[in-house]
Amino acid sequence: MNRIAAAAVILALASPALAAPKPDPALHAQALEVLKKGVAFPTVAGRGKTVAYAEYLKGVLVAGGYRADEITIEPMGDTAFLIARYPGTDPKKKPIVISGHMDVVEANPSDWTRDPFTPVEENGYVFGRGVVDNKFDVSMVVTTLAKLRREGWKPGREVILALSGDEETLMRTTAVLAQRLKGAELVLNTDGGGGSLNEDGKAVAFGIQGAEKTYADFALTVTDPGGHSSRPTPGNAIYRLGRGLERLSAFRFPTLSNEITRASLAAAAQNTPGAIGEALKRFAADPTDAAAIETLSADPAWNPSLRTTCVATMITGGHASNALPQKATANVNCRIFPGTPSESVRQTLEQVVADKTITVTRQDDGSIDSPASPLRADVIAAVTKAVHARFPGLAIVPAQSSGATDSMYFRAAGVPSYGVSGLFMKDSDEFSHGLNERAPVSAIDGDLAHWDSLLRDLAK
């Protein structure tokens, strides 16, 4: 899950007081139980526990009124994906998909204060690996769908819950889901967007993730016959690779923008002081403003919003301390602006390193090119209604993330996708992928109300 882009544009906008939904103690308790039991499944790549977690979630839905044959769990290697269908009343309407992922990143128990796969409720938080990314919103959605089915709600559109099993790695299950469900009207992704709280617990803004950069790893490789280190040659692979990387370090990709980045930068400009705030405002109004571009490009926090970025992240070379290197390789990680073909970036890297002996190869990183989603009025309206029920007047800000989510495959398949997590958090509580990951118990009621409202409005 990537909440960074939303946080970057949220900053210090108005902070409305909380308008908490009326809590349902029984529903709250069920959602908390689903979350805790979910964390106890170590759905890490290689452990083979995803099917068991999917079966548990299926049981929750069946207990709520789903028919068992409406829920499919398909294993793929050591993981799996789940599809649960909630029938609609109008077969002419395209279905709506609720996306999320069941897998989590690895966690070393010896590094944690508590065992990462033994959920602990303490001081108002639930601790455990994946409790935020992505099992919090998955648990809230599953609990909400079970409640709606139990109550006899009848959506106009079919509602499809699609949970992947390897979002944190190569997204093979996501690719299958996107192809299976490419006829959907839209996707609401639980693993993106979301709300931000300041350290006093007041809401700052809500981000709708409507685009994401393409993640891409490229291997830059130089080979040479090598030889004895006592007889240096001009073809030294390490030196040649180093010179190419030096040229790359000085290169800047062209400036780009879309309606999402312009809207997010305009929102950030409202309360960003000084030269940066002025540059944000000017760029949002005119993306060709050279002075604004230079100011923002010089700031590491804002530069990624303006362009594709590529940076060397790992390097290996040589085979013996007393031998000339026969091979040297660098990994260059790129975050590619939506709409830019990754192959064109590979070709640009070849041109920038300016050495035909350096091969540039795209790695199998599980990512594909995807466009930005349009800012649909119906989605904006439904999200605004759901958020303002809790936080009247709160700023709703479009966001583009620099990390990948399952939305990438759906957008590539032609299905608009929106990250609309109902979770509001403080920056100081954000430990996704890190040690002692935690989620606030106080966020449960609001998240349940969020998904109830979105489903009722967008699945009519």
C-alpha positions in Angstrom: 0.0 0.0 0.0 1.3 3.5 -0.8 0.0 6.4 1.2 3.1 8.7 0.5 1.6 10.5 -2.4 -1.5 11.4 -0.6 0.5 12.6 2.4 2.6 14.8 0.1 -0.3 16.9 -1.1 -2.2 16.9 2.2 0.1 19.0 4.3 -1.8 21.7 6.3 -5.2 22.2 4.8 -8.3 22.9 6.9 -8.8 20.5 9.8 -12.5 19.9 10.3 -13.7 18.3 13.6 -14.6 14.7 13.5 -18.2 13.8 12.8 -18.1 10.2 13.9 -20.7 7.8 12.5 -23.0 6.1 14.9 -21.1 3.1 16.1 -22.6 -0.4 15.9 -20.8 -2.2 18.8 -21.6 -5.7 17.4 -20.3 -4.7 13.9 -17.2 -3.1 15.4 -16.4 -6.2 17.4 -16.8 -8.4 14.3 -14.6 -6.2 12.2 -11.9 -6.2 14.9 -12.1 -10.0 15.1 -11.8 -10.3 11.3 -8.7 -8.0 11.4 -7.0 -9.8 14.3 -7.6 -13.3 12.9 -6.4 -12.1 9.5 -3.1 -10.9 10.9 -2.5 -14.3 12.4 -2.2 -15.8 8.9 1.4 -15.2 7.8 0.5 -14.6 4.2 4.2 -14.0 3.2 5.6 -15.1 -0.1 6.8 -18.7 0.2 4.8 -19.7 3.3 1.7 -21.1 1.5 -0.8 -19.5 4.0 -2.8 -17.4 1.6 -5.3 -20.1 0.8 -6.1 -20.6 4.5 -6.6 -16.8 4.9 -8.9 -16.8 1.8 -10.9 -19.7 3.2 -11.3 -17.8 6.5 -12.6 -14.7 4.7 -14.9 -16.9 2.6 -16.4 -18.2 5.9 -17.1 -14.7 7.1 -18.9 -13.9 3.9 -20.9 -17.2 3.9 -21.9 -16.6 7.5 -23.2 -13.2 6.3 -25.4 -14.8 3.6 -23.2 -15.3 0.6 -23.7 -18.7 -1.2 -20.6 -20.8 -1.1 -20.7 -21.1 -4.9 -20.5 -17.2 -5.2 -17.0 -17.3 -3.8 -14.0 -18.7 -5.7 -10.6 -19.3 -4.3 -8.0 -20.3 -6.9 -4.5 -21.3 -5.9 -1.5 -20.1 -8.0 1.8 -21.5 -6.9 2.2 -20.9 -3.2 -0.4 -18.2 -3.2 -4.0 -17.6 -4.4 -6.7 -15.1 -5.3 -10.3 -14.8 -4.2 -13.3 -13.6 -6.2 -16.6 -13.1 -4.3 -19.7 -12.1 -6.3 -22.6 -10.1 -4.8 -25.4 -10.3 -7.4 -26.9 -7.1 -8.8 -30.5 -6.6 -9.9 -29.7 -5.1 -13.3 -27.7 -7.4 -15.6 -27.3 -4.5 -18.1 -25.0 -2.6 -15.7 -21.3 -3.4 -15.6 -20.1 -4.7 -12.2 -18.1 -2.7 -9.7 -14.9 -4.3 -8.3 -13.5 -3.9 -4.8 -9.8 -4.6 -4.9 -7.4 -5.5 -2.2 -4.5 -7.9 -1.4 -4.2 -10.7 1.1 -0.4 -11.0 1.1 2.0 -9.1 3.3 5.7 -8.4 3.3 8.1 -10.5 5.4 8.8 -9.7 9.0 11.6 -11.0 11.2 10.2 -11.7 14.7 13.5 -11.1 16.3 13.4 -7.5 15.1 9.9 -6.7 16.4 8.8 -5.8 20.0 5.9 -8.3 19.5 5.6 -11.3 17.3 4.5 -9.9 13.9 2.0 -12.6 13.3 0.4 -12.7 16.7 -2.1 -9.8 16.7 -1.9 -7.7 19.9 -4.4 -5.0 20.9 -2.6 -2.5 23.1 -2.9 1.2 23.9 -5.7 1.7 21.3 -3.8 -0.1 18.4 -3.7 -3.5 16.8 -0.1 -4.5 16.2 0.9 -7.1 13.5 2.4 -7.4 10.1 -0.1 -6.4 7.4 -2.5 -4.9 9.9 -2.5 -1.7 7.8 -1.2 -3.0 4.5 -3.6 -4.3 3.5 -5.6 -6.3 6.0 -7.3 -3.3 7.7 -9.4 -2.2 4.7 -9.8 -5.8 3.5 -11.3 -6.7 6.9 -13.6 -3.6 6.8 -14.8 -4.4 3.3 -15.4 -8.1 4.1 -17.3 -7.2 7.3 -19.3 -4.5 5.4 -20.3 -6.9 2.5 -21.3 -9.6 5.0 -23.5 -7.0 6.9 -25.1 -5.8 3.6 -25.9 -9.3 2.6 -27.3 -10.1 6.0 -29.5 -7.0 5.8 -30.8 -8.0 2.3 -29.3 -5.0 0.4 -29.8 -5.4 -3.3 -27.3 -3.4 -5.5 -28.1 -2.5 -9.0 -24.7 -3.5 -10.2 -23.0 -6.8 -9.3 -20.3 -6.1 -6.6 -17.2 -8.2 -7.0 -14.6 -8.5 -4.3 -11.3 -9.3 -5.9 -8.4 -10.1 -3.5 -5.0 -10.8 -4.9 -2.3 -12.9 -3.3 1.0 -11.5 -4.4 0.7 -7.7 -4.7 3.8 -7.3 -2.6 5.9 -9.3 -5.1 5.3 -10.0 -8.8 1.5 -9.5 -9.0 0.8 -12.7 -11.0 -2.6 -13.1 -9.3 -3.4 -9.5 -10.0 -2.8 -9.9 -13.7 -5.2 -12.8 -13.8 -7.9 -10.9 -11.8 -7.6 -7.9 -14.1 -8.1 -10.0 -17.2 -11.0 -11.9 -15.7 -12.7 -8.7 -14.6 -11.7 -6.3 -17.4 -15.4 -5.7 -18.3 -16.0 -3.9 -15.0 -17.3 -0.4 -14.8 -14.6 0.7 -12.3 -12.4 -0.5 -9.4 -12.4 0.8 -5.9 -9.0 -0.2 -4.5 -8.7 -0.6 -0.7 -4.9 -0.3 -1.0 -4.5 3.3 -2.0 -5.6 6.8 -1.1 -6.9 7.4 2.3 -7.0 10.1 4.9 -4.4 11.9 7.0 -4.6 13.1 10.6 -2.4 15.7 12.2 -0.7 14.8 15.5 -3.7 16.2 17.4 -5.9 13.7 15.7 -7.7 16.2 13.4 -8.3 15.4 9.8 -6.1 17.2 7.3 -7.4 15.9 3.9 -8.4 12.8 2.0 -6.5 11.6 -1.0 -8.1 9.7 -4.0 -5.3 7.8 -5.7 -6.1 8.1 -9.4 -2.7 7.3 -10.9 0.5 5.7 -10.1 4.0 5.7 -11.6 5.2 2.5 -13.3 7.8 0.7 -11.3 10.6 -0.6 -13.5 14.0 -2.1 -12.8 16.7 -2.0 -15.5 20.0 -3.9 -15.4 22.9 -2.0 -16.9 25.6 -4.6 -17.7 29.1 -4.4 -19.0 31.2 -7.4 -19.9 34.9 -7.8 -20.8 37.4 -10.6 -21.3 39.1 -9.6 -18.1 42.6 -10.8 -17.2 45.3 -10.5 -14.6 45.0 -7.4 -12.4 48.8 -6.7 -12.9 48.1 -5.8 -16.5 45.2 -3.2 -16.5 43.3 -2.6 -19.8 41.2 0.3 -21.0 38.2 -2.0 -21.2 37.7 -2.3 -17.4 34.1 -3.2 -17.0 33.7 -1.4 -13.6 35.2 1.9 -14.9 33.0 1.8 -18.1 29.9 1.1 -16.0 30.9 3.9 -13.6 31.2 6.4 -16.3 27.8 5.5 -17.7 26.2 5.9 -14.3 27.9 9.3 -13.8 26.2 10.5 -17.0 22.9 9.1 -15.8 23.2 10.9 -12.4 23.4 14.2 -14.3 20.4 13.5 -16.5 16.9 14.8 -15.8 13.8 13.4 -17.5 11.4 15.9 -19.2 8.7 17.6 -17.1 5.2 16.1 -17.4 1.8 16.7 -15.7 -1.8 15.4 -15.8 -5.0 16.5 -14.3 -4.3 14.6 -11.1 -0.8 16.0 -10.4 -2.0 19.6 -11.3 -4.9 19.3 -8.9 -2.7 17.8 -6.1 0.0 20.4 -6.5 -2.6 23.2 -6.5 -4.1 21.8 -3.2 -0.6 21.6 -1.7 0.1 25.2 -2.7 -2.7 26.6 -0.5 -0.8 26.2 2.7 2.8 25.7 1.6 4.8 28.8 2.5 7.6 30.5 0.7 9.2 29.8 -2.7 8.0 26.2 -2.8 4.4 27.2 -2.2 4.6 29.9 -4.9 6.2 27.4 -7.4 3.5 24.8 -6.7 0.8 27.4 -7.4 2.5 28.6 -10.6 3.2 25.1 -11.9 -0.4 24.0 -11.3 -1.6 26.9 -13.3 1.0 26.6 -16.0 3.1 23.4 -16.2 5.5 25.1 -18.6 6.5 27.8 -16.1 10.3 27.4 -16.3 11.1 29.1 -13.0 8.5 27.0 -11.1 9.9 23.9 -12.7 13.4 24.7 -11.6 12.4 25.4 -8.0 10.4 22.2 -7.7 12.9 20.1 -9.5 15.6 21.1 -6.9 13.4 19.8 -4.1 13.6 16.0 -3.6 10.1 16.0 -2.1 8.5 17.6 -5.2 10.7 16.6 -8.1 9.1 13.1 -8.4 5.7 14.7 -9.0 7.0 16.4 -12.2 8.7 13.6 -14.1 10.0 10.1 -14.5 12.9 9.4 -12.2 15.6 6.8 -12.5 18.3 6.1 -9.9 21.0 3.5 -9.4 20.2 1.3 -6.4 22.6 -1.7 -6.5 25.9 -2.6 -8.1 27.9 -5.8 -8.5 31.1 -6.5 -10.3 34.2 -8.5 -10.6 34.9 -12.1 -9.5 38.3 -11.9 -7.7 40.4 -9.3 -6.0 43.4 -10.0 -8.2 41.6 -10.2 -11.6 40.3 -7.6 -14.0 36.5 -7.6 -13.8 34.7 -9.7 -16.5 31.3 -8.3 -15.6 29.8 -5.3 -13.8 26.1 -4.7 -13.4 24.0 -1.9 -11.8 20.3 -2.0 -11.1 18.6 1.2 -12.0 15.2 1.7 -10.5 12.8 3.9 -12.4 9.4 5.4 -11.4 7.8 6.2 -14.8 5.3 8.9 -15.2 1.8 7.5 -16.2 1.4 7.4 -20.0 5.2 7.0 -20.7 6.0 3.7 -22.2 8.7 1.8 -20.2 10.4 0.8 -23.4 11.0 4.4 -24.2 12.6 4.9 -20.8 14.9 1.9 -21.5 15.9 3.5 -24.8 16.5 6.8 -23.1 18.8 5.1 -20.6 20.8 3.6 -23.5 21.2 7.1 -24.9 22.1 8.7 -21.6 24.8 6.2 -20.7 26.2 6.8 -24.2 28.2 3.6 -24.3 27.2 0.9 -26.8 29.0 -1.7 -24.7 26.5 -1.1 -21.8 23.4 -3.2 -22.3 20.2 -2.0 -20.7 17.7 -4.8 -20.0 14.2 -4.5 -18.3 14.0 -6.9 -15.4 11.0 -9.1 -14.4 9.7 -6.8 -11.7 6.0 -7.6 -12.0 5.1 -4.2 -13.2 3.5 -3.0 -16.4 2.6 0.4 -18.0 -0.7 1.9 -17.0 -2.4 5.2 -17.7 -3.9 7.6 -15.2 -7.6 7.2 -14.4 -10.0 10.0 -15.3 -11.4 12.0 -12.3 -14.9 10.7 -12.7 -17.6 12.9 -11.2 -19.6 10.0 -9.8 -16.5 8.7 -7.9 -15.6 12.1 -6.6 -19.1 12.7 -5.5 -19.4 9.4 -3.7 -16.1 9.7 -2.0 -16.9 13.3 -0.9 -20.2 12.2 0.5 -18.6 9.3 2.5 -15.7 11.4 3.8 -17.8 14.5 4.7 -20.2 12.3 6.7 -17.3 12.0 9.1 -15.3 15.1 8.4 -17.6 17.9 7.1 -15.9 20.1 4.5 -12.6 18.1 4.4 -10.5 18.7 1.3 -10.7 15.8 -1.2 -7.4 15.7 -3.1 -6.5 13.7 -6.2 -3.2 11.9 -5.7 -0.6 10.1 -7.9 1.5 7.6 -6.1 5.1 6.6 -6.8 4.6 3.0 -5.7 2.6 0.2 -7.4 -0.7 -1.2 -6.4 -3.1 -3.7 -8.0 -4.8 -0.8 -9.7 -1.9 -0.8 -12.2 -3.2 -4.0 -13.9 -6.8 -2.9 -14.0 -5.9 0.5 -15.5 -3.8 -1.3 -18.1 -6.8 -3.5 -18.9 -8.9 -0.4 -19.5 -10.8 -0.3 -16.2 -10.6 3.0 -14.3 -9.3 2.4 -10.8 -9.3 4.6 -7.6 -7.5 4.1 -4.4 -10.1 5.1 -1.7 -9.0 3.5 1.5 -11.3 4.6 4.4 -8.4 4.6 6.9 -7.3 7.8 8.5 -4.0 7.8 10.2 -1.3 10.1 11.7 2.1 10.1 9.9 3.6 9.0 13.3 1.4 5.8 13.1 2.6 4.8 9.6 4.8 1.7 9.9 3.7 -0.3 6.8 6.5 -2.6 5.6 8.4 -1.6 8.7 8.8 -2.7 12.3 5.8 -2.9 14.7 3.2 -2.1 12.1 0.0 -0.9 13.8 -3.5 0.3 13.1 -5.7 2.5 15.4 -8.8 0.6 16.7 -10.6 4.0 16.7 -10.5 4.0 12.9 -12.8 0.9 12.6 -16.2 2.5 12.8 -15.4 5.3 10.4 -13.9 2.8 7.9 -17.0 0.6 8.0 -19.2 3.6 7.4 -17.0 4.7 4.6 -17.3 1.5 2.6 -21.0 1.2 3.3 -21.6 4.6 1.9 -19.4 4.1 -1.2 -21.0 0.8 -2.1 -24.5 2.1 -1.7 -23.8 5.1 -3.9 -21.6 3.5 -6.6 -23.3 0.1 -7.0 -26.8 1.5 -7.5 
